[in-house]
Amino acid sequence: MAIETRGMAPLLFVFDMPASVHFYRDVLGFEIAGTSTPGQPGDDFGWCLLRFGGGELMLNTAHDDDERPSTPDPVRISSHSDTTLYFACEDLEGAYRHLRGLGIEANEPKVTYYGMRQLTLKDPDGFGICLQWPASQKTHDQWVEAYGIQPKEFG
């Protein structure tokens, strides 16, 4: 028997909640759907639920306020390099200009060997972010079926 589920919301532990909220909300365009302290002004809370384009993401502080060190542990940050969140984004050039205009380090979009065009960057805690869109007929046709994007013929 398969377990029936609806949606998925990964949980990332972050060092600096206000910096992470700024990145995901003000840079990428997520909206805050809930926090551990509803109605409290500002972005300094222990947990939040973010929504964006049909997806959800939870952030939680890695340390309680009274236990947080003054700087992030570099070993912890470097261990995040094996985690990447992938998002569908058709206008990769526009996204790249937007990110660079905000001073965000991002790699220019490029086509992978498996037929996806991808723009990659890191969030404030070193988690990978990949914005991608099909770049070949095969991957585009797969996305038409899986995600309902508009059919298109590649020339």
N, C-alpha and C positions, 0 to 999 in steps of 0.2 A: 504494500500500500504506500502510495506517495503522500507526503504531508502537504496539505494545501496551504499556501502562503499568499500574502498580498503585500507586495513591496518589500523593500529592504532599506535599512538605514544604518550604514556603518558608523561606528563610534571611534573618533580619534581623540587621544589624550594630548592636550596642548599645554605649552609652558605659559603663554601669556594670552589669556582669553580676549582682552580688548584688541590685541594685535591680530589674532586669528579671526575675530568677528569682522574687523575692518577689512581684512583680505577677502574673506568669503562673501561678505555682504556688499562692501563698497567697491571692490575690485571686480569680483566675478559675478555679482548680481543676485546672490541668494537673499532670501528674506527670513527674518527670525520668526519662527512659528511658535516657539515656546522657550521659556527659560526656567531655571530652578528658583528664580525670584521674580515672578510675574509682577509687572507694574513698577518695578524698581528702575529708576532712571540710570542711564549709562550702560556700558557693555561689560562691567566687571561682575560676572556671575560665575557659578561653578559648572553649570551645564546649560547647553542650549540645543534646540532642534532647529535646523535650517532647511528650507525648501527652495528648489530651483528646477525649473523645467521638468516637473514630474518626479524628480528625485528628492531624497531626503538624506541629510547628514547630521550626525550628532557630534558635538564637541564637549569635552569634559576637561577640567583643569587637571593636570598631572600631579599637582601638589595642592594640599589645603593651604589657605592663605598664610597661616602661621608656620608652615613648613617649607614654603617655596624658597629655594636658594636665589641669590641675587642675579645669577646668570644661568642659562640652560646648560645642562650636562652635554658636552660635545659628543660623548659616546652614545648617549640616548638619541640625539638629533641624527647622528650618522646612521643609526640603526633604522631610521625611517626611510632610508633610500630604497628599501625593497617593497615599499607600499606606494601604489599609484592609483589615483581615482581617474577614471576615464569618462569623458562627457562628449556627447554628440554636439558638434558645432559646425554648421555649414560655412559660415563666413570666417574662415581662419585668418585671412589677411586683415580683415577688420578687427578681429580679436587681437591679433599681434600688434597692430597700430595702437589699439586701446591700452593694452598692457604696457607697451614701451612708452606711450604718452604719460602714463602714471609712474614711470620710473621702475617698473617691474622687469626683472631679468627674465627673459623668455627666449627659447630657441625658435628661429624662424621655421615656419611650416615646411615640412619635407615629406616626400612620399616614401613609405616603407616598402620592403620587398614583398609584403603580403597584401598590398593594395590599399593601404589607408594613408591619408594625408594627415599628419600629426604636428601639433604645436605643443611643446612641453615646457614646464616650469616647475618651481617648487613653492610650497606654501611656507609660512614663517617657521614652521617646525621641521622642514625638510621633507615633508610628504610630497610625492610626485603628483602633478596634475597634468593630464593629457587631454587636449581638445582635439577631436578627430572627426574626419568625414571620409566616406568612400572616395577612392581615387581610381578605381578600375571598374569595369562592367561587372565583374564577378562579385566584388564586395558590395557594389551598389545594389545589385539584384538581391543579395542576401539581406541588405538593410530594408529594401522595399517589403520583403516578406516579414522580417522580424520586427521592424519599427514603423512600417506604414509610410515611409517617405515616398515622394513622388517618383514614378518610374522615369528613367532617363536613358538615352542611348549615348554611349561614349563613341567618339569618332576615331 
